[in-house]
Amino acid sequence: MLPEGLPTGMLGEFKDSMRYALLVRQSFLDIRDNFRRIVDPSLQSTNGPKIRKQIVLDGPLCCGKSITLAMLVHWAREEGWLVLYVPRGREWTHGGYFYKNPQTGLWDTPLQAENVLKDFIKYNESHLRELPCQILDPIPLGEGAGVGLLKGVDSKEISEGSTLFDLVQMGINQMHASVGVVVRLRKELSLVKDIPVLIAIDQYNNWFTFSEYEEPVTIRSTRPVHARELAMAYDNSNIF
């Protein structure tokens, strides 16, 4: 149910309790019921709590935010939702290769993009095959990890009749398109009406501080690259 992997907090809970079981907390039930009321208006009441389509989980370290989010993802998938789940948002701003894309002015991280797409398709393939692409603009290409830019090509066409499965496969099979596909995918998900969609990001705060990347300024100096300068983090941090 969570092929992307378990969050660190959940693994720690299993280790500390010495069993693979979790306590269902009221905080999870409240959030679950909030989303149930969104998709089923009959559950709404004038005296009930206000419905929120966007929620930021806040609280001190190790208070159960990651576990609550993972349980919400599990519930949504059981209910047949299309879910983009990122259990380790920090990985979007650390590690791998990074390149400045001359078309966007932002930094591309193709390895992270490829991994996101591979994780996304693991549980959602059946839904993605049935959902058509609603944006047919070409996907801008960037550098592939360690292989540079393609010569004479700066975009990839999306054929009419393509599905979201075809879009994700494009980013997996052609690394030069992977970052552009992740950015496009988020926009496509916002247009899906046939089934409920949940975008769940853990370690989301890492997208509002500096990444581990540095841009050379002179021969002897560099400047830190902020997460908002990374194409994937910049686009997806605008969810809220």
C-alpha positions in Angstrom: 0.0 0.0 0.0 3.0 2.3 0.5 5.5 1.2 -2.2 7.3 4.5 -2.0 8.6 3.4 1.4 7.7 4.0 5.0 8.5 7.4 6.7 11.3 7.4 9.2 8.9 8.1 12.1 6.9 5.0 11.3 10.0 2.8 11.2 11.1 4.3 14.5 7.6 3.5 16.0 7.9 -0.1 14.9 11.4 -0.4 16.4 10.4 1.2 19.7 7.3 -0.8 20.2 8.9 -4.0 18.8 5.8 -4.8 16.7 4.3 -3.7 13.4 1.3 -1.9 14.8 0.2 1.7 15.1 -2.2 3.5 17.4 -5.0 5.2 15.5 -5.0 8.7 16.9 -7.9 11.2 16.9 -5.8 13.6 14.8 -5.8 11.1 11.9 -9.5 10.4 12.3 -10.2 14.2 12.1 -8.2 14.6 9.0 -9.7 11.5 7.4 -13.2 12.7 8.1 -12.3 16.1 6.6 -11.5 14.5 3.3 -14.4 12.2 3.5 -16.7 15.2 3.7 -15.1 16.7 0.6 -15.9 13.8 -1.6 -19.3 13.0 0.0 -21.3 16.2 0.6 -24.0 14.2 2.4 -21.6 14.0 5.4 -21.4 17.8 5.7 -23.4 19.7 8.3 -23.8 23.4 8.9 -22.6 22.9 12.5 -19.6 20.7 11.6 -16.0 21.8 11.2 -15.0 23.8 8.2 -13.8 21.7 5.3 -10.2 22.2 4.2 -8.9 21.0 0.9 -5.3 21.9 1.9 -3.8 21.0 5.2 -0.3 21.5 6.7 0.5 19.2 9.6 2.4 21.1 12.2 3.9 20.2 15.6 7.0 19.4 17.5 9.6 16.8 16.4 8.4 13.2 16.6 4.8 14.0 17.5 3.4 11.7 14.8 3.0 14.0 11.8 4.6 11.5 9.4 2.6 8.6 10.7 -0.6 10.5 10.4 0.2 11.4 6.8 1.1 7.8 5.9 -2.1 6.5 7.4 -4.0 9.1 5.4 -2.3 7.9 2.2 -3.2 4.3 3.1 -6.8 5.2 3.7 -7.1 7.2 0.5 -5.7 4.4 -1.6 -8.1 1.9 0.0 -10.9 4.3 -1.0 -9.7 4.3 -4.6 -8.1 7.7 -4.7 -5.2 8.7 -7.0 -2.4 9.5 -4.6 1.0 11.2 -5.1 2.9 10.4 -1.9 6.4 11.7 -1.2 7.6 10.2 2.2 11.0 11.9 2.1 10.7 15.4 0.7 14.3 16.2 1.8 15.6 14.0 -1.0 14.2 16.5 -3.5 16.8 19.0 -2.3 19.8 16.7 -1.5 22.0 14.4 -3.5 22.3 13.4 -7.2 23.1 15.7 -10.1 21.8 19.3 -10.6 21.9 21.4 -13.7 20.7 24.9 -14.6 18.0 24.6 -17.2 18.4 27.5 -19.7 14.7 27.3 -20.7 13.3 27.8 -17.2 16.2 29.4 -15.3 15.7 26.9 -12.5 17.9 24.0 -11.4 16.9 20.5 -12.6 17.5 17.3 -10.5 16.8 14.5 -13.0 17.6 11.5 -10.7 15.1 12.7 -8.1 12.5 13.3 -10.8 13.0 9.8 -12.3 12.6 8.2 -8.8 9.4 10.2 -8.1 7.9 9.0 -11.3 8.9 5.4 -10.7 7.4 5.5 -7.2 4.2 7.2 -8.5 3.4 4.6 -11.1 3.9 1.6 -8.7 0.4 1.9 -7.1 -1.4 4.2 -9.6 -0.9 2.5 -12.9 -4.5 1.4 -13.4 -5.8 4.9 -12.7 -3.2 6.6 -14.9 -4.1 4.4 -17.9 -7.6 5.7 -17.8 -6.9 9.4 -17.4 -6.2 11.5 -20.5 -3.6 14.3 -20.6 -5.4 17.6 -20.6 -2.3 19.7 -21.3 -0.7 18.9 -24.7 2.0 21.6 -24.6 5.5 20.1 -25.3 7.6 19.0 -22.3 10.8 21.1 -22.0 13.9 19.0 -21.9 16.9 19.4 -19.7 20.2 17.6 -19.1 20.3 14.0 -18.4 22.3 12.8 -15.3 25.9 12.8 -16.5 25.1 12.9 -20.2 24.3 16.6 -20.9 21.7 18.1 -23.3 20.3 16.4 -26.4 21.7 18.1 -29.5 19.2 20.0 -31.6 16.2 19.1 -29.4 14.8 21.2 -26.6 11.3 19.7 -26.1 9.2 16.5 -26.4 5.8 16.4 -28.0 2.8 14.9 -26.3 0.6 13.1 -28.7 -3.2 13.7 -28.8 -4.9 10.9 -26.9 -2.0 10.3 -24.5 -2.8 9.3 -21.0 -1.2 10.2 -17.7 0.4 6.8 -17.8 2.1 7.7 -21.2 3.2 11.0 -19.6 4.9 9.3 -16.6 6.4 6.7 -18.8 8.0 9.4 -20.9 9.7 10.8 -17.9 11.0 7.4 -16.8 12.2 6.3 -20.2 13.8 9.6 -21.2 15.7 11.2 -18.3 16.1 14.5 -20.2 12.3 14.9 -19.8 11.9 13.6 -16.2 11.9 17.0 -14.4 9.6 18.6 -17.0 7.2 15.6 -16.6 7.1 15.9 -12.8 6.3 19.6 -13.1 3.6 18.9 -15.7 2.2 16.0 -13.7 1.4 18.2 -10.7 -0.6 20.5 -13.1 -2.4 17.6 -14.6 -3.4 16.2 -11.2 -5.0 19.5 -10.4 -7.3 19.1 -13.4 -8.4 15.5 -12.6 -12.2 15.4 -11.9 -13.1 11.8 -12.4 -11.6 10.5 -9.2 -10.4 12.1 -5.9 -6.7 13.1 -5.9 -4.5 13.4 -2.8 -1.0 15.0 -2.9 0.8 14.1 0.3 4.3 15.5 1.0 6.3 14.6 4.1 9.3 16.7 5.1 7.7 19.6 3.2 9.6 22.2 5.2 12.8 21.3 3.3 11.4 23.0 0.2 11.5 26.4 2.0 15.2 26.5 2.9 18.6 26.0 1.3 19.4 22.8 -0.6 22.8 21.2 -0.3 23.7 22.4 -3.8 26.0 25.3 -4.5 26.5 27.3 -7.7 30.1 28.4 -8.6 30.4 32.2 -8.5 34.1 32.6 -8.9 37.0 30.1 -9.1 37.2 30.1 -5.3 33.6 30.8 -4.2 30.1 29.4 -4.4 26.7 30.5 -3.3 24.1 28.1 -1.8 21.1 27.2 -4.0 17.7 27.7 -2.3 15.1 25.0 -2.7 12.9 27.6 -4.4 15.4 27.6 -7.3 14.9 23.9 -7.9 12.4 23.2 -10.6 10.6 20.4 -8.8 10.5 22.0 -5.4 9.5 25.4 -6.8 6.5 24.1 -8.7 5.2 21.8 -6.1 5.7 24.1 -3.1 3.1 26.3 -4.7 0.5 23.6 -4.0 -0.6 25.6 -0.9 
